[in-house]
């Protein structure tokens, strides 16, 4: 829900002509696999919300910024 809210806000701001690039941090994970799984969820939600609005990917994820 939080990831969806972040990217829905990105869409609203982008519609006003303001460029925004959120940096999504995933805190409190127990191991690398959990981080990988949570990151995949955030990326999937971001892609879904942004594509629906006709926008390209516009976010940084974690320390690697990829």
N, CA and C atoms as an extended XYZ file, in Angstrom:
198
Properties=species:S:1:pos:R:3:atomname:S:1:resname:S:1:resid:I:1 pbc="F F F"
N         0.822       -1.193        0.000 N   UNK     1
C         0.000        0.000        0.000 CA  UNK     1
C         0.867        1.258        0.000 C   UNK     1
N         1.943        1.239        0.762 N   UNK     2
C         2.782        2.435        0.841 CA  UNK     2
C         3.470        2.709       -0.487 C   UNK     2
N         3.961        1.662       -1.144 N   UNK     3
C         4.608        1.853       -2.448 CA  UNK     3
C         3.612        2.406       -3.456 C   UNK     3
N         2.413        1.855       -3.461 N   UNK     4
C         1.378        2.340       -4.387 CA  UNK     4
C         1.085        3.822       -4.115 C   UNK     4
N         0.982        4.209       -2.863 N   UNK     5
C         0.713        5.604       -2.512 CA  UNK     5
C         1.830        6.523       -2.990 C   UNK     5
N         3.073        6.088       -2.846 N   UNK     6
C         4.211        6.898       -3.298 CA  UNK     6
C         4.119        7.138       -4.794 C   UNK     6
N         3.862        6.079       -5.558 N   UNK     7
C         3.869        6.227       -7.012 CA  UNK     7
C         2.598        6.890       -7.538 C   UNK     7
N         1.505        6.767       -6.831 N   UNK     8
C         0.317        7.536       -7.201 CA  UNK     8
C         0.569        9.023       -6.971 C   UNK     8
N         1.308        9.355       -5.926 N   UNK     9
C         1.686       10.751       -5.684 CA  UNK     9
C         2.620       11.254       -6.785 C   UNK     9
N         3.530       10.399       -7.239 N   UNK    10
C         4.427       10.767       -8.346 CA  UNK    10
C         3.596       11.142       -9.566 C   UNK    10
N         2.578       10.353       -9.854 N   UNK    11
C         1.715       10.618      -11.004 CA  UNK    11
C         1.010       11.964      -10.845 C   UNK    11
N         0.462       12.219       -9.676 N   UNK    12
C        -0.239       13.486       -9.453 CA  UNK    12
C         0.683       14.688       -9.638 C   UNK    12
N         1.886       14.584       -9.108 N   UNK    13
C         2.843       15.687       -9.224 CA  UNK    13
C         3.304       15.845      -10.672 C   UNK    13
N         3.546       14.726      -11.355 N   UNK    14
C         3.981       14.778      -12.752 CA  UNK    14
C         2.927       15.443      -13.629 C   UNK    14
N         1.653       15.215      -13.325 N   UNK    15
C         0.571       15.845      -14.094 CA  UNK    15
C         0.564       17.361      -13.932 C   UNK    15
N         1.208       17.845      -12.874 N   UNK    16
C         1.326       19.289      -12.659 CA  UNK    16
C         2.594       19.846      -13.300 C   UNK    16
N         3.344       18.961      -13.990 N   UNK    17
C         4.549       19.401      -14.689 CA  UNK    17
C         5.796       19.436      -13.834 C   UNK    17
N         5.738       18.811      -12.681 N   UNK    18
C         6.888       18.800      -11.778 CA  UNK    18
C         7.561       17.433      -11.855 C   UNK    18
N         8.856       17.435      -12.129 N   UNK    19
C         9.595       16.175      -12.195 CA  UNK    19
C         9.986       15.748      -10.786 C   UNK    19
N         9.662       14.530      -10.451 N   UNK    20
C        10.001       14.001       -9.137 CA  UNK    20
C        10.543       12.588       -9.313 C   UNK    20
N        11.598       12.280       -8.582 N   UNK    21
C        12.179       10.937       -8.611 CA  UNK    21
C        12.275       10.448       -7.169 C   UNK    21
N        11.313        9.631       -6.736 N   UNK    22
C        11.366        9.139       -5.356 CA  UNK    22
C        12.475        8.122       -5.171 C   UNK    22
N        13.041        8.088       -3.997 N   UNK    23
C        14.024        7.071       -3.647 CA  UNK    23
C        13.360        6.159       -2.614 C   UNK    23
N        13.152        4.929       -2.987 N   UNK    24
C        12.442        3.972       -2.146 CA  UNK    24
C        13.452        3.125       -1.375 C   UNK    24
N        13.403        3.234       -0.075 N   UNK    25
C        14.271        2.435        0.788 CA  UNK    25
C        13.434        1.325        1.414 C   UNK    25
N        14.016        0.165        1.552 N   UNK    26
C        13.316       -0.977        2.135 CA  UNK    26
C        14.026       -1.335        3.435 C   UNK    26
N        13.475       -0.900        4.550 N   UNK    27
C        14.141       -1.108        5.836 CA  UNK    27
C        13.783       -2.448        6.482 C   UNK    27
N        14.560       -2.805        7.465 N   UNK    28
C        14.248       -3.910        8.371 CA  UNK    28
C        14.011       -5.252        7.678 C   UNK    28
N        14.945       -5.641        6.834 N   UNK    29
C        14.862       -6.971        6.241 CA  UNK    29
C        15.827       -7.895        6.968 C   UNK    29
N        15.484       -9.176        6.998 N   UNK    30
C        16.286      -10.145        7.738 CA  UNK    30
C        17.441      -10.727        6.944 C   UNK    30
N        17.288      -10.758        5.610 N   UNK    31
C        18.350      -11.337        4.786 CA  UNK    31
C        18.233      -10.833        3.348 C   UNK    31
N        19.202      -11.189        2.536 N   UNK    32
C        19.253      -10.687        1.160 CA  UNK    32
C        18.056      -11.146        0.338 C   UNK    32
N        17.590      -12.353        0.550 N   UNK    33
C        16.448      -12.871       -0.213 CA  UNK    33
C        15.182      -12.066        0.104 C   UNK    33
N        14.992      -11.725        1.360 N   UNK    34
C        13.837      -10.921        1.741 CA  UNK    34
C        13.898       -9.546        1.078 C   UNK    34
N        15.078       -8.945        1.048 N   UNK    35
C        15.246       -7.659        0.384 CA  UNK    35
C        14.919       -7.786       -1.101 C   UNK    35
N        15.414       -8.834       -1.733 N   UNK    36
C        15.150       -9.075       -3.154 CA  UNK    36
C        13.645       -9.207       -3.412 C   UNK    36
N        12.959       -9.953       -2.570 N   UNK    37
C        11.516      -10.141       -2.727 CA  UNK    37
C        10.748       -8.835       -2.540 C   UNK    37
N        11.100       -8.070       -1.520 N   UNK    38
C        10.408       -6.805       -1.262 CA  UNK    38
C        10.681       -5.792       -2.369 C   UNK    38
N        11.911       -5.759       -2.859 N   UNK    39
C        12.256       -4.859       -3.955 CA  UNK    39
C        11.439       -5.208       -5.197 C   UNK    39
N        11.282       -6.495       -5.472 N   UNK    40
C        10.504       -6.925       -6.634 CA  UNK    40
C         9.052       -6.444       -6.525 C   UNK    40
N         8.507       -6.484       -5.340 N   UNK    41
C         7.131       -6.010       -5.125 CA  UNK    41
C         7.037       -4.514       -5.414 C   UNK    41
N         7.975       -3.751       -4.890 N   UNK    42
C         7.956       -2.296       -5.085 CA  UNK    42
C         8.116       -1.955       -6.564 C   UNK    42
N         9.026       -2.631       -7.242 N   UNK    43
C         9.244       -2.369       -8.667 CA  UNK    43
C         7.991       -2.727       -9.469 C   UNK    43
N         7.357       -3.846       -9.136 N   UNK    44
C         6.138       -4.262       -9.845 CA  UNK    44
C         5.027       -3.219       -9.672 C   UNK    44
N         4.851       -2.755       -8.450 N   UNK    45
C         3.816       -1.740       -8.176 CA  UNK    45
C         4.140       -0.435       -8.905 C   UNK    45
N         5.398       -0.019       -8.846 N   UNK    46
C         5.802        1.213       -9.530 CA  UNK    46
C         5.533        1.108      -11.024 C   UNK    46
N         5.948        0.012      -11.621 N   UNK    47
C         5.733       -0.179      -13.054 CA  UNK    47
C         4.247       -0.145      -13.393 C   UNK    47
N         3.443       -0.787      -12.570 N   UNK    48
C         1.995       -0.851      -12.788 CA  UNK    48
C         1.359        0.539      -12.729 C   UNK    48
N         1.654        1.279      -11.672 N   UNK    49
C         1.047        2.601      -11.477 CA  UNK    49
C         1.524        3.586      -12.547 C   UNK    49
N         2.817        3.593      -12.813 N   UNK    50
C         3.360        4.541      -13.788 CA  UNK    50
C         2.895        4.213      -15.204 C   UNK    50
N         2.851        2.930      -15.559 N   UNK    51
C         2.392        2.539      -16.892 CA  UNK    51
C         0.932        2.931      -17.105 C   UNK    51
N         0.121        2.725      -16.092 N   UNK    52
C        -1.299        3.085      -16.180 CA  UNK    52
C        -1.462        4.581      -16.462 C   UNK    52
N        -0.536        5.379      -15.940 N   UNK    53
C        -0.586        6.831      -16.141 CA  UNK    53
C         0.173        7.270      -17.391 C   UNK    53
N         0.794        6.319      -18.084 N   UNK    54
C         1.542        6.648      -19.291 CA  UNK    54
C         2.901        7.259      -19.018 C   UNK    54
N         3.450        6.992      -17.845 N   UNK    55
C         4.763        7.525      -17.480 CA  UNK    55
C         5.812        6.424      -17.522 C   UNK    55
N         7.048        6.836      -17.703 N   UNK    56
C         8.160        5.888      -17.656 CA  UNK    56
C         8.609        5.700      -16.218 C   UNK    56
N         9.435        4.688      -16.016 N   UNK    57
C         9.963        4.436      -14.676 CA  UNK    57
C        10.677        5.676      -14.166 C   UNK    57
N        10.431        5.990      -12.901 N   UNK    58
C        11.016        7.204      -12.333 CA  UNK    58
C        11.285        7.005      -10.854 C   UNK    58
N        12.213        6.117      -10.526 N   UNK    59
C        12.500        5.895       -9.109 CA  UNK    59
C        13.880        5.299       -8.926 C   UNK    59
N        14.391        5.480       -7.731 N   UNK    60
C        15.628        4.850       -7.305 CA  UNK    60
C        15.268        3.844       -6.232 C   UNK    60
N        15.930        2.717       -6.252 N   UNK    61
C        15.618        1.653       -5.282 CA  UNK    61
C        16.861        1.277       -4.504 C   UNK    61
N        16.849        1.542       -3.217 N   UNK    62
C        17.936        1.102       -2.345 CA  UNK    62
C        19.273        1.742       -2.661 C   UNK    62
N        20.322        1.087       -2.246 N   UNK    63
C        21.662        1.657       -2.347 CA  UNK    63
C        22.226        1.619       -3.755 C   UNK    63
N        21.796        0.691       -4.602 N   UNK    64
C        22.377        0.552       -5.934 CA  UNK    64
C        21.852        1.556       -6.935 C   UNK    64
N        20.704        2.134       -6.672 N   UNK    65
C        20.100        3.125       -7.568 CA  UNK    65
C        20.016        2.639       -8.995 C   UNK    65
N        19.456        1.450       -9.157 N   UNK    66
C        19.293        0.934      -10.512 CA  UNK    66
C        17.862        0.951      -10.962 C   UNK    66
